Amino acid sequence: MKIVQPIRSKAKINEMKIELKKKGTRDYLLFVTGINTRIKNIRHHKIKSIRCIK
């Protein structure tokens, strides 16, 4: 099993946001929510319950 380290650099986080925003709003919002929320608060959500407003 590989060990994964969190992204700690603000520059890398901003790069990730830019790339995700290019691909679509949903993935960008999931990422931003994830990095700003404790995992125990979001783990009960399912992808189906998150809708993208266009």
PDB file of N, CA, C, O and CB in Angstrom:
ATOM      1  N   MET A   1       0.839  -1.174   0.000  1.00  0.00           N
ATOM      2  CA  MET A   1       0.000   0.000   0.000  1.00  0.00           C
ATOM      3  C   MET A   1       0.893   1.248   0.000  1.00  0.00           C
ATOM      4  O   MET A   1       1.860   1.337   0.756  1.00  0.00           O
ATOM      5  CB  MET A   1      -0.959  -0.008   1.221  1.00  0.00           C
ATOM      6  N   LYS A   2       0.549   2.199  -0.856  1.00  0.00           N
ATOM      7  CA  LYS A   2       1.304   3.446  -0.921  1.00  0.00           C
ATOM      8  C   LYS A   2       0.812   4.420   0.145  1.00  0.00           C
ATOM      9  O   LYS A   2      -0.372   4.450   0.483  1.00  0.00           O
ATOM     10  CB  LYS A   2       1.187   4.078  -2.319  1.00  0.00           C
ATOM     11  N   ILE A   3       1.729   5.201   0.659  1.00  0.00           N
ATOM     12  CA  ILE A   3       1.378   6.261   1.602  1.00  0.00           C
ATOM     13  C   ILE A   3       1.253   7.547   0.799  1.00  0.00           C
ATOM     14  O   ILE A   3       2.135   7.885   0.010  1.00  0.00           O
ATOM     15  CB  ILE A   3       2.450   6.402   2.756  1.00  0.00           C
ATOM     16  N   VAL A   4       0.161   8.254   1.003  1.00  0.00           N
ATOM     17  CA  VAL A   4      -0.101   9.493   0.278  1.00  0.00           C
ATOM     18  C   VAL A   4      -0.017  10.655   1.252  1.00  0.00           C
ATOM     19  O   VAL A   4      -0.618  10.623   2.326  1.00  0.00           O
ATOM     20  CB  VAL A   4      -1.489   9.456  -0.423  1.00  0.00           C
ATOM     21  N   GLN A   5       0.719  11.662   0.878  1.00  0.00           N
ATOM     22  CA  GLN A   5       0.870  12.849   1.702  1.00  0.00           C
ATOM     23  C   GLN A   5      -0.067  13.952   1.202  1.00  0.00           C
ATOM     24  O   GLN A   5      -0.323  14.045   0.001  1.00  0.00           O
ATOM     25  CB  GLN A   5       2.339  13.333   1.696  1.00  0.00           C
ATOM     26  N   PRO A   6      -0.574  14.777   2.097  1.00  0.00           N
ATOM     27  CA  PRO A   6      -1.445  15.881   1.672  1.00  0.00           C
ATOM     28  C   PRO A   6      -0.661  16.963   0.936  1.00  0.00           C
ATOM     29  O   PRO A   6       0.553  17.087   1.096  1.00  0.00           O
ATOM     30  CB  PRO A   6      -2.158  16.491   2.881  1.00  0.00           C
ATOM     31  N   ILE A   7      -1.363  17.728   0.143  1.00  0.00           N
ATOM     32  CA  ILE A   7      -0.751  18.877  -0.525  1.00  0.00           C
ATOM     33  C   ILE A   7      -0.632  19.973   0.529  1.00  0.00           C
ATOM     34  O   ILE A   7      -1.636  20.390   1.108  1.00  0.00           O
ATOM     35  CB  ILE A   7      -1.601  19.360  -1.785  1.00  0.00           C
ATOM     36  N   ARG A   8       0.568  20.433   0.776  1.00  0.00           N
ATOM     37  CA  ARG A   8       0.789  21.422   1.830  1.00  0.00           C
ATOM     38  C   ARG A   8       1.075  22.825   1.273  1.00  0.00           C
ATOM     39  O   ARG A   8       0.900  23.818   1.980  1.00  0.00           O
ATOM     40  CB  ARG A   8       1.941  20.977   2.714  1.00  0.00           C
ATOM     41  N   SER A   9       1.501  22.905   0.050  1.00  0.00           N
ATOM     42  CA  SER A   9       1.871  24.173  -0.555  1.00  0.00           C
ATOM     43  C   SER A   9       0.633  24.900  -1.093  1.00  0.00           C
ATOM     44  O   SER A   9      -0.179  24.320  -1.814  1.00  0.00           O
ATOM     45  CB  SER A   9       2.891  23.948  -1.680  1.00  0.00           C
ATOM     46  N   LYS A  10       0.507  26.173  -0.729  1.00  0.00           N
ATOM     47  CA  LYS A  10      -0.627  26.961  -1.238  1.00  0.00           C
ATOM     48  C   LYS A  10      -0.563  27.086  -2.761  1.00  0.00           C
ATOM     49  O   LYS A  10      -1.597  27.100  -3.430  1.00  0.00           O
ATOM     50  CB  LYS A  10      -0.642  28.365  -0.593  1.00  0.00           C
ATOM     51  N   ALA A  11       0.641  27.176  -3.302  1.00  0.00           N
ATOM     52  CA  ALA A  11       0.803  27.280  -4.756  1.00  0.00           C
ATOM     53  C   ALA A  11       0.285  26.017  -5.446  1.00  0.00           C
ATOM     54  O   ALA A  11      -0.389  26.106  -6.472  1.00  0.00           O
ATOM     55  CB  ALA A  11       2.288  27.519  -5.122  1.00  0.00           C
ATOM     56  N   LYS A  12       0.595  24.838  -4.890  1.00  0.00           N
ATOM     57  CA  LYS A  12       0.129  23.567  -5.467  1.00  0.00           C
ATOM     58  C   LYS A  12      -1.392  23.450  -5.363  1.00  0.00           C
ATOM     59  O   LYS A  12      -2.044  22.946  -6.277  1.00  0.00           O
ATOM     60  CB  LYS A  12       0.803  22.369  -4.755  1.00  0.00           C
ATOM     61  N   ILE A  13      -1.949  23.916  -4.251  1.00  0.00           N
ATOM     62  CA  ILE A  13      -3.405  23.887  -4.081  1.00  0.00           C
ATOM     63  C   ILE A  13      -4.068  24.779  -5.124  1.00  0.00           C
ATOM     64  O   ILE A  13      -5.079  24.402  -5.715  1.00  0.00           O
ATOM     65  CB  ILE A  13      -3.804  24.338  -2.652  1.00  0.00           C
ATOM     66  N   ASN A  14      -3.503  25.957  -5.350  1.00  0.00           N
ATOM     67  CA  ASN A  14      -4.060  26.865  -6.355  1.00  0.00           C
ATOM     68  C   ASN A  14      -3.934  26.280  -7.764  1.00  0.00           C
ATOM     69  O   ASN A  14      -4.834  26.449  -8.586  1.00  0.00           O
ATOM     70  CB  ASN A  14      -3.356  28.229  -6.288  1.00  0.00           C
ATOM     71  N   GLU A  15      -2.822  25.591  -8.046  1.00  0.00           N
ATOM     72  CA  GLU A  15      -2.659  24.925  -9.343  1.00  0.00           C
ATOM     73  C   GLU A  15      -3.746  23.865  -9.529  1.00  0.00           C
ATOM     74  O   GLU A  15      -4.337  23.743 -10.602  1.00  0.00           O
ATOM     75  CB  GLU A  15      -1.249  24.281  -9.456  1.00  0.00           C
ATOM     76  N   MET A  16      -3.994  23.108  -8.469  1.00  0.00           N
ATOM     77  CA  MET A  16      -5.004  22.066  -8.516  1.00  0.00           C
ATOM     78  C   MET A  16      -6.384  22.662  -8.757  1.00  0.00           C
ATOM     79  O   MET A  16      -7.166  22.120  -9.538  1.00  0.00           O
ATOM     80  CB  MET A  16      -4.994  21.256  -7.223  1.00  0.00           C
ATOM     81  N   LYS A  17      -6.687  23.767  -8.098  1.00  0.00           N
ATOM     82  CA  LYS A  17      -7.974  24.439  -8.292  1.00  0.00           C
ATOM     83  C   LYS A  17      -8.145  24.867  -9.752  1.00  0.00           C
ATOM     84  O   LYS A  17      -9.213  24.685 -10.336  1.00  0.00           O
ATOM     85  CB  LYS A  17      -8.090  25.664  -7.360  1.00  0.00           C
ATOM     86  N   ILE A  18      -7.097  25.431 -10.330  1.00  0.00           N
ATOM     87  CA  ILE A  18      -7.155  25.901 -11.717  1.00  0.00           C
ATOM     88  C   ILE A  18      -7.411  24.735 -12.669  1.00  0.00           C
ATOM     89  O   ILE A  18      -8.255  24.830 -13.561  1.00  0.00           O
ATOM     90  CB  ILE A  18      -5.846  26.623 -12.101  1.00  0.00           C
ATOM     91  N   GLU A  19      -6.689  23.644 -12.480  1.00  0.00           N
ATOM     92  CA  GLU A  19      -6.857  22.468 -13.346  1.00  0.00           C
ATOM     93  C   GLU A  19      -8.250  21.863 -13.205  1.00  0.00           C
ATOM     94  O   GLU A  19      -8.871  21.486 -14.199  1.00  0.00           O
ATOM     95  CB  GLU A  19      -5.797  21.412 -13.019  1.00  0.00           C
ATOM     96  N   LEU A  20      -8.735  21.771 -11.977  1.00  0.00           N
ATOM     97  CA  LEU A  20     -10.065  21.197 -11.763  1.00  0.00           C
ATOM     98  C   LEU A  20     -11.156  22.087 -12.337  1.00  0.00           C
ATOM     99  O   LEU A  20     -12.151  21.588 -12.862  1.00  0.00           O
ATOM    100  CB  LEU A  20     -10.312  20.970 -10.276  1.00  0.00           C
ATOM    101  N   LYS A  21     -10.980  23.398 -12.241  1.00  0.00           N
ATOM    102  CA  LYS A  21     -11.977  24.321 -12.772  1.00  0.00           C
ATOM    103  C   LYS A  21     -12.064  24.224 -14.294  1.00  0.00           C
ATOM    104  O   LYS A  21     -13.131  24.424 -14.875  1.00  0.00           O
ATOM    105  CB  LYS A  21     -11.647  25.756 -12.354  1.00  0.00           C
ATOM    106  N   LYS A  22     -10.923  23.913 -14.940  1.00  0.00           N
ATOM    107  CA  LYS A  22     -10.913  23.718 -16.394  1.00  0.00           C
ATOM    108  C   LYS A  22     -11.769  22.525 -16.789  1.00  0.00           C
ATOM    109  O   LYS A  22     -12.427  22.544 -17.830  1.00  0.00           O
ATOM    110  CB  LYS A  22      -9.478  23.525 -16.902  1.00  0.00           C
ATOM    111  N   LYS A  23     -11.761  21.479 -15.954  1.00  0.00           N
ATOM    112  CA  LYS A  23     -12.485  20.239 -16.258  1.00  0.00           C
ATOM    113  C   LYS A  23     -13.961  20.327 -15.929  1.00  0.00           C
ATOM    114  O   LYS A  23     -14.770  19.625 -16.536  1.00  0.00           O
ATOM    115  CB  LYS A  23     -11.876  19.087 -15.507  1.00  0.00           C
ATOM    116  N   GLY A  24     -14.328  21.173 -14.980  1.00  0.00           N
ATOM    117  CA  GLY A  24     -15.732  21.294 -14.627  1.00  0.00           C
ATOM    118  C   GLY A  24     -15.920  21.829 -13.225  1.00  0.00           C
ATOM    119  O   GLY A  24     -15.019  21.766 -12.389  1.00  0.00           O
ATOM    120  N   THR A  25     -17.090  22.349 -12.988  1.00  0.00           N
ATOM    121  CA  THR A  25     -17.398  22.978 -11.716  1.00  0.00           C
ATOM    122  C   THR A  25     -17.526  21.963 -10.585  1.00  0.00           C
ATOM    123  O   THR A  25     -17.095  22.234  -9.464  1.00  0.00           O
ATOM    124  CB  THR A  25     -18.670  23.775 -11.833  1.00  0.00           C
ATOM    125  N   ARG A  26     -18.111  20.799 -10.862  1.00  0.00           N
ATOM    126  CA  ARG A  26     -18.367  19.813  -9.814  1.00  0.00           C
ATOM    127  C   ARG A  26     -17.084  19.382  -9.112  1.00  0.00           C
ATOM    128  O   ARG A  26     -17.008  19.415  -7.884  1.00  0.00           O
ATOM    129  CB  ARG A  26     -19.066  18.598 -10.400  1.00  0.00           C
ATOM    130  N   ASP A  27     -16.080  18.979  -9.879  1.00  0.00           N
ATOM    131  CA  ASP A  27     -14.835  18.513  -9.282  1.00  0.00           C
ATOM    132  C   ASP A  27     -14.131  19.630  -8.510  1.00  0.00           C
ATOM    133  O   ASP A  27     -13.548  19.395  -7.452  1.00  0.00           O
ATOM    134  CB  ASP A  27     -13.911  17.960 -10.361  1.00  0.00           C
ATOM    135  N   TYR A  28     -14.193  20.833  -9.050  1.00  0.00           N
ATOM    136  CA  TYR A  28     -13.611  21.989  -8.371  1.00  0.00           C
ATOM    137  C   TYR A  28     -14.278  22.216  -7.018  1.00  0.00           C
ATOM    138  O   TYR A  28     -13.603  22.406  -6.006  1.00  0.00           O
ATOM    139  CB  TYR A  28     -13.742  23.245  -9.242  1.00  0.00           C
ATOM    140  N   LEU A  29     -15.616  22.195  -7.013  1.00  0.00           N
ATOM    141  CA  LEU A  29     -16.349  22.423  -5.767  1.00  0.00           C
ATOM    142  C   LEU A  29     -16.115  21.308  -4.750  1.00  0.00           C
ATOM    143  O   LEU A  29     -16.009  21.574  -3.553  1.00  0.00           O
ATOM    144  CB  LEU A  29     -17.835  22.550  -6.055  1.00  0.00           C
ATOM    145  N   LEU A  30     -16.035  20.068  -5.218  1.00  0.00           N
ATOM    146  CA  LEU A  30     -15.734  18.958  -4.308  1.00  0.00           C
ATOM    147  C   LEU A  30     -14.360  19.133  -3.673  1.00  0.00           C
ATOM    148  O   LEU A  30     -14.193  18.896  -2.477  1.00  0.00           O
ATOM    149  CB  LEU A  30     -15.802  17.617  -5.054  1.00  0.00           C
ATOM    150  N   PHE A  31     -13.386  19.542  -4.462  1.00  0.00           N
ATOM    151  CA  PHE A  31     -12.029  19.752  -3.953  1.00  0.00           C
ATOM    152  C   PHE A  31     -12.009  20.872  -2.923  1.00  0.00           C
ATOM    153  O   PHE A  31     -11.458  20.707  -1.834  1.00  0.00           O
ATOM    154  CB  PHE A  31     -11.062  20.074  -5.105  1.00  0.00           C
ATOM    155  N   VAL A  32     -12.602  22.002  -3.258  1.00  0.00           N
ATOM    156  CA  VAL A  32     -12.611  23.152  -2.348  1.00  0.00           C
ATOM    157  C   VAL A  32     -13.351  22.805  -1.063  1.00  0.00           C
ATOM    158  O   VAL A  32     -12.906  23.163   0.028  1.00  0.00           O
ATOM    159  CB  VAL A  32     -13.261  24.377  -3.024  1.00  0.00           C
ATOM    160  N   THR A  33     -14.469  22.116  -1.185  1.00  0.00           N
ATOM    161  CA  THR A  33     -15.209  21.685   0.008  1.00  0.00           C
ATOM    162  C   THR A  33     -14.359  20.747   0.842  1.00  0.00           C
ATOM    163  O   THR A  33     -14.305  20.870   2.066  1.00  0.00           O
ATOM    164  CB  THR A  33     -16.532  20.996  -0.384  1.00  0.00           C
ATOM    165  N   GLY A  34     -13.699  19.815   0.186  1.00  0.00           N
ATOM    166  CA  GLY A  34     -12.880  18.840   0.889  1.00  0.00           C
ATOM    167  C   GLY A  34     -11.715  19.442   1.647  1.00  0.00           C
ATOM    168  O   GLY A  34     -11.411  19.008   2.759  1.00  0.00           O
ATOM    169  N   ILE A  35     -11.053  20.440   1.063  1.00  0.00           N
ATOM    170  CA  ILE A  35      -9.891  21.015   1.742  1.00  0.00           C
ATOM    171  C   ILE A  35     -10.291  22.007   2.830  1.00  0.00           C
ATOM    172  O   ILE A  35      -9.469  22.391   3.662  1.00  0.00           O
ATOM    173  CB  ILE A  35      -8.986  21.701   0.734  1.00  0.00           C
ATOM    174  N   ASN A  36     -11.561  22.420   2.821  1.00  0.00           N
ATOM    175  CA  ASN A  36     -12.021  23.373   3.827  1.00  0.00           C
ATOM    176  C   ASN A  36     -12.954  22.768   4.872  1.00  0.00           C
ATOM    177  O   ASN A  36     -13.497  23.493   5.705  1.00  0.00           O
ATOM    178  CB  ASN A  36     -12.712  24.509   3.154  1.00  0.00           C
ATOM    179  N   THR A  37     -13.145  21.465   4.839  1.00  0.00           N
ATOM    180  CA  THR A  37     -14.079  20.798   5.737  1.00  0.00           C
ATOM    181  C   THR A  37     -13.412  19.579   6.362  1.00  0.00           C
ATOM    182  O   THR A  37     -12.582  18.927   5.728  1.00  0.00           O
ATOM    183  CB  THR A  37     -15.364  20.390   4.988  1.00  0.00           C
ATOM    184  N   ARG A  38     -13.765  19.283   7.567  1.00  0.00           N
ATOM    185  CA  ARG A  38     -13.273  18.063   8.201  1.00  0.00           C
ATOM    186  C   ARG A  38     -13.911  16.861   7.525  1.00  0.00           C
ATOM    187  O   ARG A  38     -15.088  16.909   7.165  1.00  0.00           O
ATOM    188  CB  ARG A  38     -13.573  18.062   9.724  1.00  0.00           C
ATOM    189  N   ILE A  39     -13.165  15.798   7.349  1.00  0.00           N
ATOM    190  CA  ILE A  39     -13.647  14.615   6.647  1.00  0.00           C
ATOM    191  C   ILE A  39     -14.864  14.009   7.334  1.00  0.00           C
ATOM    192  O   ILE A  39     -15.748  13.485   6.655  1.00  0.00           O
ATOM    193  CB  ILE A  39     -12.540  13.580   6.547  1.00  0.00           C
ATOM    194  N   LYS A  40     -14.934  14.065   8.652  1.00  0.00           N
ATOM    195  CA  LYS A  40     -16.078  13.469   9.334  1.00  0.00           C
ATOM    196  C   LYS A  40     -17.376  14.208   9.005  1.00  0.00           C
ATOM    197  O   LYS A  40     -18.458  13.637   9.135  1.00  0.00           O
ATOM    198  CB  LYS A  40     -15.847  13.468  10.843  1.00  0.00           C
ATOM    199  N   ASN A  41     -17.281  15.460   8.582  1.00  0.00           N
ATOM    200  CA  ASN A  41     -18.478  16.224   8.236  1.00  0.00           C
ATOM    201  C   ASN A  41     -18.972  15.950   6.824  1.00  0.00           C
ATOM    202  O   ASN A  41     -20.139  16.205   6.525  1.00  0.00           O
ATOM    203  CB  ASN A  41     -18.206  17.691   8.393  1.00  0.00           C
ATOM    204  N   ILE A  42     -18.108  15.436   5.945  1.00  0.00           N
ATOM    205  CA  ILE A  42     -18.525  15.225   4.560  1.00  0.00           C
ATOM    206  C   ILE A  42     -18.599  13.762   4.158  1.00  0.00           C
ATOM    207  O   ILE A  42     -19.070  13.461   3.062  1.00  0.00           O
ATOM    208  CB  ILE A  42     -17.590  15.933   3.645  1.00  0.00           C
ATOM    209  N   ARG A  43     -18.159  12.853   4.992  1.00  0.00           N
ATOM    210  CA  ARG A  43     -18.069  11.457   4.577  1.00  0.00           C
ATOM    211  C   ARG A  43     -19.414  10.802   4.335  1.00  0.00           C
ATOM    212  O   ARG A  43     -19.475   9.787   3.642  1.00  0.00           O
ATOM    213  CB  ARG A  43     -17.329  10.680   5.600  1.00  0.00           C
ATOM    214  N   HIS A  44     -20.505  11.346   4.885  1.00  0.00           N
ATOM    215  CA  HIS A  44     -21.816  10.744   4.664  1.00  0.00           C
ATOM    216  C   HIS A  44     -22.448  11.173   3.349  1.00  0.00           C
ATOM    217  O   HIS A  44     -23.461  10.605   2.940  1.00  0.00           O
ATOM    218  CB  HIS A  44     -22.734  11.093   5.800  1.00  0.00           C
ATOM    219  N   HIS A  45     -21.870  12.167   2.678  1.00  0.00           N
ATOM    220  CA  HIS A  45     -22.398  12.614   1.386  1.00  0.00           C
ATOM    221  C   HIS A  45     -22.025  11.618   0.290  1.00  0.00           C
ATOM    222  O   HIS A  45     -20.984  10.963   0.348  1.00  0.00           O
ATOM    223  CB  HIS A  45     -21.865  14.025   1.035  1.00  0.00           C
ATOM    224  N   LYS A  46     -22.890  11.525  -0.692  1.00  0.00           N
ATOM    225  CA  LYS A  46     -22.607  10.687  -1.850  1.00  0.00           C
ATOM    226  C   LYS A  46     -22.499  11.592  -3.065  1.00  0.00           C
ATOM    227  O   LYS A  46     -23.083  12.675  -3.097  1.00  0.00           O
ATOM    228  CB  LYS A  46     -23.707   9.594  -2.053  1.00  0.00           C
ATOM    229  N   ILE A  47     -21.751  11.142  -4.061  1.00  0.00           N
ATOM    230  CA  ILE A  47     -21.580  11.936  -5.281  1.00  0.00           C
ATOM    231  C   ILE A  47     -22.931  12.264  -5.899  1.00  0.00           C
ATOM    232  O   ILE A  47     -23.124  13.365  -6.413  1.00  0.00           O
ATOM    233  CB  ILE A  47     -20.700  11.188  -6.299  1.00  0.00           C
ATOM    234  N   LYS A  48     -23.869  11.322  -5.854  1.00  0.00           N
ATOM    235  CA  LYS A  48     -25.202  11.562  -6.434  1.00  0.00           C
ATOM    236  C   LYS A  48     -25.919  12.721  -5.755  1.00  0.00           C
ATOM    237  O   LYS A  48     -26.748  13.387  -6.375  1.00  0.00           O
ATOM    238  CB  LYS A  48     -26.057  10.302  -6.331  1.00  0.00           C
ATOM    239  N   SER A  49     -25.608  12.965  -4.489  1.00  0.00           N
ATOM    240  CA  SER A  49     -26.310  14.022  -3.751  1.00  0.00           C
ATOM    241  C   SER A  49     -25.757  15.417  -4.039  1.00  0.00           C
ATOM    242  O   SER A  49     -26.328  16.418  -3.609  1.00  0.00           O
ATOM    243  CB  SER A  49     -26.231  13.749  -2.266  1.00  0.00           C
ATOM    244  N   ILE A  50     -24.645  15.475  -4.767  1.00  0.00           N
ATOM    245  CA  ILE A  50     -24.042  16.751  -5.096  1.00  0.00           C
ATOM    246  C   ILE A  50     -24.347  17.064  -6.551  1.00  0.00           C
ATOM    247  O   ILE A  50     -23.901  16.360  -7.457  1.00  0.00           O
ATOM    248  CB  ILE A  50     -22.512  16.738  -4.832  1.00  0.00           C
ATOM    249  N   ARG A  51     -25.096  18.106  -6.760  1.00  0.00           N
ATOM    250  CA  ARG A  51     -25.501  18.471  -8.125  1.00  0.00           C
ATOM    251  C   ARG A  51     -24.816  19.752  -8.544  1.00  0.00           C
ATOM    252  O   ARG A  51     -24.559  20.639  -7.730  1.00  0.00           O
ATOM    253  CB  ARG A  51     -27.030  18.629  -8.226  1.00  0.00           C
ATOM    254  N   CYS A  52     -24.529  19.829  -9.816  1.00  0.00           N
ATOM    255  CA  CYS A  52     -23.895  21.017 -10.378  1.00  0.00           C
ATOM    256  C   CYS A  52     -24.965  21.914 -10.973  1.00  0.00           C
ATOM    257  O   CYS A  52     -25.792  21.460 -11.764  1.00  0.00           O
ATOM    258  CB  CYS A  52     -22.839  20.637 -11.447  1.00  0.00           C
ATOM    259  N   ILE A  53     -24.953  23.178 -10.599  1.00  0.00           N
ATOM    260  CA  ILE A  53     -25.903  24.153 -11.137  1.00  0.00           C
ATOM    261  C   ILE A  53     -25.245  24.840 -12.315  1.00  0.00           C
ATOM    262  O   ILE A  53     -24.156  25.402 -12.192  1.00  0.00           O
ATOM    263  CB  ILE A  53     -26.344  25.193 -10.051  1.00  0.00           C
ATOM    264  N   LYS A  54     -25.909  24.792 -13.453  1.00  0.00           N
ATOM    265  CA  LYS A  54     -25.349  25.427 -14.665  1.00  0.00           C
ATOM    266  C   LYS A  54     -26.176  26.610 -15.071  1.00  0.00           C
ATOM    267  O   LYS A  54     -25.865  27.270 -16.063  1.00  0.00           O
ATOM    268  CB  LYS A  54     -25.270  24.432 -15.826  1.00  0.00           C
TER     269      LYS A  54
END
